[in-house]
Amino acid sequence: MGYIRIKNIGFGVILVTAKEPLLYKYLPVSQADKNWGLWATGCGFASINKGDQYPPIGHPINYQLKWDTGRRLQEFQLLYITKGQGVFESEHTALCEIKKGALIFLFPDVWHRYKPHSHIGWDEYWVGFNGEIIQKLMANKFISPLQPTFNIGLDEKILEKYINLNLFLNEEPIGFNQLASAEIFGIL
């Protein structure tokens, strides 16, 4: 995948990127991770320039997204758009505009599709996760597939959590999935 490099992006946070403009990692999930109650299944970052192919190639087949058919995931995902514009649609929401500062919540078994505008592009951070904790939040109506998009603006603390997730899941320090769970809960 290339090396990880860190640079300051100007408002007090550090951006983690790869040698390529795409960084992602998918994780096996152990019973110990499941016992924790909230676990990461993967995370990544992609910088899509104007005119670039979207989505980038190389993701496992059950994560591949095609605009014509959309997809359904078996887990939750949260995408954070930090640059650019695009569109999102799901089985519960009509096609809507997505701008920088948008958080997109993807739900298990809910059809969806999204993409940057080809004449603009975007930067996206994402994390996949699952567990009893997130299921309970959904059962208690704290989150809902009926409202999957939020315009939170560019938030330094949220961006820092995505950066930490990329560091934890790519460097795999001791307890990395538990550290990742804390960052995911912080985003929620």
Disulfide bonds with the S-S distance in Angstrom:
none
